[in-house]
Amino acid sequence: MTQLNKIQQQFVDAFATDPEVISLIKDIEARPKTTRNHYGDYGAAISKLCQGSKIAAQLLALAFVKAGADYIGVTNGLNVLVLGEPPIMG
């Protein structure tokens, strides 16, 4: 993803500071890892929230990481479960 425009940045910032998103991330991180770095949990959450929009999925992934989610878990969840791409190693 390239540099964000003002509206995209506001979206990411708003989601990254939303108490429900922060709570979701804390809940995911507290669970036992059933997939590497919780990529299954992050992919499922992003998939549900983005409602089929790949751009929204990418922005949500950025917001999750900004809010403290595991970068590798979020990236692999986005790639594998939402975008249909191979996971990154890490």
N, C-alpha and C positions, 0 to 999 in steps of 0.2 A: 504494500500500500504506500502511496506517495504521501506527501505532506497534506495534512488535513486543512480543509477550509474552516472558516469561523464557525459555521453551524455544526459541522462534524466535531470540532473540538469541544463545543458546548455540550453536545450529546455525550461524548466520552467523559467529560468532567462531571456532568450531572449524574450519569450512571455510576461512575467511580466513587462518588461521595454519597450515594443513596444508601440509607441504612438497611434496606432490604437486600441490596446487592452485597453489601459488606457482610451481612448476616449469612447470606447464601454461601459466600466464599469461605467464611469461617467454618460453616457447617461442612462443606465439602472437604476442607483441609483437615478437619477433626475426624473424618471417617477413616476406617481402614482402607488402604489402597487396594482396590480390586483391579485397577488398570494402572499402568505406569504413570506416575504423577497425576493421577485422577483424571486422565484425559477423557475417559468415558463419561464421568460426571460433568466435566466442563463442556464437552461436546453436546451432551443432552440438554444442559441448561441453555447454552447458546442457541441450539436448534429450536428449542421451545420459544425462546424470547424473540428470535429474529423473524419468525413467521415466514420463512422462505426467502428472505432478502439477504443476498450474499454481502451487500454493503453493510447492512445492519449487523450481520454476524461478525464482520471484521471490526466494526466499531465497538461492538459488545466485547469482543476479545480484548481489544485495547483497554477498555474500561475495567474489565476483570483484572488484568495484569496491573493496571494503575492502582486498583483497590487492594492489591496484595496477593492475588492468585499466582499460582506457580506458572511461570512463563512457558515452560516446556509442556506442561499439562494442558494449558489453554491452547497453545499453538497446535499441538497434536489433535486435540479435540476438535478444533476448528477445521484443520486440514482433513482429517480422516472422516469425521461424522457429518460435517456440514458441506465442505467444498469437494469432497471425494478425491483428495490428493494424498500422496504418501506422507507418513509422519516424518518429522525431523528427528535426528538422533540426539540423544542427550541424557 
